[in-house]
Each structure stands twice: as C-alpha cells, then as structure tokens.
C-alpha cells in the first residue's frame, strides 16, 4: 500500500497542474451559441422605492419564466436582469454585449413589462435581436453589435388595477416564449458570436434595446 502513495500523489499533482493551466480533462462537444435573455423595466419612480421594487419583481419573474421556457425548448440561455434604476442606456448596451461575448451568445431576447402612460396600456413584450460581428475598422478582428429587431411579440392590456390583478406572468411567459421558439429558430449555418479578440464590441446603431418602444 505505501508503494501506491507516490503514484496517487503524482496523479493528483498532474490534475492540479491541468486545472491551474485551464486544461481540464476532455469535455463533450463545444457548446452551441446561446441567447442572452435581458429583462428590464421602464417605469422608474424617483421618489417611490416601493413602486420600483414592485416593477423589478414582476420583470424579474417574467424574465426568469421566459428564459426557463426557452431553455426547456433546447436553447442555451444566459439571463441578464436589469433593474428599473439602470437608466444609463449605453452602459446597459455594454453590459449586454460583454455578457454575450463571454458566454458565446449569438442572439438577444429582451423581456419587459411596463406601463405606457400615453397609450394608457400595460405592455408585455418580447423582442429579439441578432448579435452580429462587424468589421473593426480601427484595428484587427471583429466587433460585436446588436442588430435590428428580428422578432417581436406584444400583449397590450388596459392600464388599470384590474389588469395587474388578472396578469399571469407565468402563463404569458410560456405562450410568448413558445412564439419565439417557433418563429425565431436559428438559421442553418449561423456562426456563434463567441468571445472576441480583445473584448471588442460596438453598440448597436439603433441604441440599447430597452430604449426602443
């Protein structure tokens, strides 16, 4: 038995060295490109923390439900919920692109529930965007950009207390996620938007998805 100990120590040392160098034992096939599922409310109340918390809770729940249903349909998803207090749209776009780049996502799916005071409606929306590689004119490699909307599904309810009471985020999330899965399957041969050299990214010319109503 003592003679076995040096071999065990050597094996453990080799495994530790592999992990330290980022060379874990062989894994399965490379993961498919993912969808970054961004959730963001719009109704910020500067003097009403309770209202902000309520909007954040309903949007986070809706986002989690949509992401879960899309994942159950066989898609790889990465969630990125943003609170209503996140009003710096360029910074939000940067966060989205960084998350997509790190995870190897090639699509963005935005989830949101908000009150449109002008139209007097409660809006529940999914909106998808491709994440595109564009040529880096300032250097080598490619940059990551948010493309124009490729899919949109929206439900409008009257902006009144009864609508909030009747709204079932779980049921709506399941139905709208099914619409997205049916109509927004990845095109054959689409390349994944994996990690880019030097962390390159460029904001979408259309701005952050959360800016576009």
PyMOL commands that set and color helices and strands:
alter all, ss='L'
color gray80, all
select helices_A, chain A and resi 2-20+49-72+89-103+161-166+169-183+197-199+209-211
alter helices_A, ss='H'
color red, helices_A
select strands_A, chain A and resi 34-40+76-82+105-116+121-135+142-158
alter strands_A, ss='S'
color yellow, strands_A
deselect
rebuild
show_as cartoon
